Amino acid sequence: MTSTVKIVECPRDAWQGLPDFIPTEYKVAYLKALIAAGFKHIDAVSFVSPKHVKQMSDSEEVMRQLASFTPASNNAPEIIGIVVNEKGLERALATSGVTTIGYPYSISAYFRRANANMTRAESRLLVEKLKKETTTAKRGLVIYISMAFGNPYDEPWGPEIVAETLEWLKDIRINTVSLADTVGTASPQLIADLYRGVKDHVAGIELGVHLHSRPENAEEKILAAYEAGCRRFDSALTGLGGCPFAGDTLVGNIATEDVLAAVRKAGGDPGIDSAALAQLLQMTNEIRSKYAHTPMVQ
């Protein structure tokens, strides 16, 4: 039996660290092309300080322009907007078209301080507020567990920490969680072992993965997660973007085209027509060469 797989395309993650600003109109055209190609779940924008993430300073305008685009299908896509604090939440909720709020909850104290300047208690209070506010506003909510597969800071880590976090998220009725290999160092065995080890803690939660990898290791990581039971994958076309803390320019987002190929190889149905990817891959490579100054991906 073919298993349905949810692909969450992540242009926001791909774009946010690029050195040159991508014009708003081009971002909108890219998002429209994703929707036209059949992508139903898109991590599209973030509501963070323009001083720190200039690339996302036009998120409201991107969504305003995107609102005029009606997909061929009657089913509107899920559009995810990332927030890191209450101000971002207010902006996201005030922006039409953002159907789901995303929040990176770090289980690494160092990473949490560096990115959000919050204590563990403060971050948990924010998640609880996010749940309350998104429920009232009838928006979705996805929580990313950053550093879920370990950290480079010599901080305590183990599957029991991830499991405890998932239990807490389940207790406050979070329905969607993604385990993030933020620095891209998890082995396929670790990915499989962690996923299998914690999935029993999350009955009723859709548990996905947001993996980073060197290109040559991507397929085995995807298959490790899939065979462990994962059916939700975050990815970005051509593998553009990723975490700057990885310390390796070849470690980036796992390429969507690699996820599609690996999932089909394992017997899954990603629901995306490969033929429809040609234009998107061309557009992504244009972004690579013009705004990221990196070579095209063949």
Residue pairs with C-beta under 8 A, 6 or more apart in sequence:
2 267
2 268
2 269
3 231
3 267
3 268
3 269
4 231
4 268
4 269
4 271
5 226
5 231
5 232
5 233
5 263
5 268
5 269
5 270
5 271
6 41
6 206
6 208
6 231
6 232
6 233
7 39
7 41
7 233
7 235
7 256
7 259
7 260
7 270
7 271
7 272
8 41
8 42
8 43
8 80
8 178
8 208
8 232
8 233
8 234
8 235
9 34
9 39
9 41
9 42
9 43
9 235
9 236
9 237
9 256
10 42
10 43
10 210
10 234
10 235
10 236
10 241
10 253
11 27
11 30
11 31
11 34
11 42
11 43
11 44
11 236
11 237
12 43
12 44
12 45
12 46
12 56
12 80
12 82
13 43
13 234
13 236
13 241
13 242
13 253
14 236
14 237
14 240
14 241
14 253
14 284
14 287
15 22
15 27
15 55
15 56
15 240
15 241
15 287
15 291
16 46
16 53
16 55
16 56
16 241
17 55
17 241
17 244
18 55
18 241
18 287
18 291
18 292
19 291
19 292
19 293
20 290
20 291
20 292
20 293
21 54
21 55
21 291
22 55
22 287
22 291
24 58
24 61
24 62
24 65
25 65
26 287
27 58
27 62
28 62
28 65
28 66
28 69
29 283
30 280
30 283
30 287
31 42
31 44
31 62
31 66
32 66
32 69
33 279
33 280
33 283
34 42
34 280
35 42
35 69
35 71
35 77
36 71
36 72
36 276
37 272
37 273
37 276
37 277
37 279
37 280
38 271
38 272
38 273
38 276
39 77
39 272
40 75
40 77
40 78
40 271
41 77
41 78
41 80
42 77
42 78
42 79
42 80
43 80
43 82
43 102
43 234
44 62
44 63
44 66
44 79
44 80
44 81
45 56
45 59
45 62
45 63
45 79
45 81
45 82
45 95
45 98
46 53
46 56
46 59
46 81
46 82
46 83
46 88
47 56
47 59
47 81
47 82
47 83
47 87
47 88
47 89
47 91
47 92
47 95
48 56
48 82
48 83
48 84
48 88
50 56
50 57
59 81
59 91
59 95
60 91
60 95
63 79
63 81
63 95
63 96
63 97
63 98
64 96
66 79
66 97
67 96
67 97
71 77
76 99
77 99
78 99
78 100
78 140
79 97
79 98
79 99
79 100
80 98
80 99
80 100
80 101
80 102
80 140
80 142
81 92
81 95
81 98
81 100
81 101
81 102
82 88
82 101
82 102
82 103
82 104
83 89
83 91
83 92
83 101
83 102
83 103
83 130
84 103
84 104
84 115
84 116
85 116
85 126
86 126
86 129
89 101
89 129
89 130
89 133
92 98
92 101
93 101
93 133
93 134
93 137
93 139
98 139
99 139
99 140
100 139
100 140
100 141
100 142
101 130
101 134
101 139
101 140
101 141
101 142
102 141
102 142
102 143
102 144
103 126
103 127
103 130
103 141
103 142
103 143
103 144
104 115
104 144
104 146
104 180
105 123
105 124
105 127
105 143
105 144
105 145
105 146
105 165
106 112
106 115
106 116
106 123
106 145
106 146
106 147
107 145
107 146
107 147
107 148
107 157
107 161
107 162
107 165
108 146
108 147
108 151
108 153
108 155
108 157
109 120
109 155
110 151
110 153
110 155
111 146
111 147
111 151
111 153
111 182
111 245
112 118
112 119
112 120
112 123
112 146
115 146
116 123
118 126
124 168
127 143
127 169
127 172
127 174
128 172
130 141
131 141
131 172
131 173
131 174
134 140
134 141
135 141
140 175
140 176
141 174
141 175
141 176
142 176
142 177
142 178
143 169
143 174
143 176
143 177
143 178
144 177
144 178
144 180
144 210
145 162
145 165
145 166
145 177
145 178
145 179
145 180
146 180
146 182
147 157
147 180
147 182
147 183
148 162
148 179
148 180
148 181
148 182
148 194
149 179
149 180
149 181
149 182
149 185
149 186
149 190
149 191
149 194
150 157
150 185
150 186
150 190
151 157
151 182
151 183
152 183
152 185
152 245
152 247
159 193
159 194
159 197
159 198
162 179
162 194
162 198
163 197
163 198
163 201
166 177
166 198
166 201
166 202
166 205
166 207
167 201
169 177
169 202
169 205
170 201
170 202
170 203
170 204
170 205
174 205
175 204
175 205
175 206
176 205
176 206
176 208
177 202
177 205
177 206
177 207
177 208
178 207
178 208
178 209
178 210
178 232
178 234
179 194
179 195
179 198
179 207
179 208
179 209
179 210
180 209
180 210
180 211
181 191
181 209
181 210
181 211
181 212
181 213
182 212
182 243
182 245
183 212
183 243
183 245
183 246
183 247
183 251
184 211
184 212
184 213
184 214
184 242
184 243
184 246
184 248
184 251
184 252
185 246
186 194
186 211
186 221
188 217
188 220
188 221
188 223
188 224
189 224
191 209
191 211
191 221
191 224
191 225
191 228
192 224
192 225
192 227
192 228
193 228
195 207
195 209
195 225
195 228
195 229
195 230
196 228
196 229
198 207
199 207
199 228
199 229
206 232
207 230
207 232
208 230
208 231
208 232
208 233
208 234
209 225
209 230
209 232
209 233
209 234
210 234
211 218
211 221
211 222
211 225
211 233
211 234
211 254
212 242
212 243
212 246
212 251
212 252
212 253
212 254
213 221
213 239
213 251
213 252
213 254
214 248
214 250
214 251
215 239
215 250
215 255
215 258
218 239
218 254
218 255
218 258
218 262
219 258
219 261
219 262
221 254
222 233
222 254
222 258
222 259
222 262
222 263
223 262
223 265
223 266
225 233
226 262
226 263
226 266
226 268
227 266
231 268
233 254
233 259
233 263
234 253
235 253
235 254
235 255
235 256
235 258
235 259
236 252
236 253
236 254
236 255
236 256
237 255
237 256
237 257
237 277
237 280
237 281
237 284
238 255
238 256
238 257
238 281
238 284
238 285
238 288
238 297
239 252
239 253
239 254
239 255
239 258
239 297
240 252
240 253
240 284
240 287
240 288
240 292
240 294
241 252
241 253
242 251
242 252
242 253
243 251
246 252
255 297
256 272
256 277
257 274
257 277
257 281
259 270
260 270
260 272
260 274
260 277
263 269
263 270
264 270
281 297
284 297
285 296
285 297
288 294
288 295
288 296
288 297
289 295
289 296
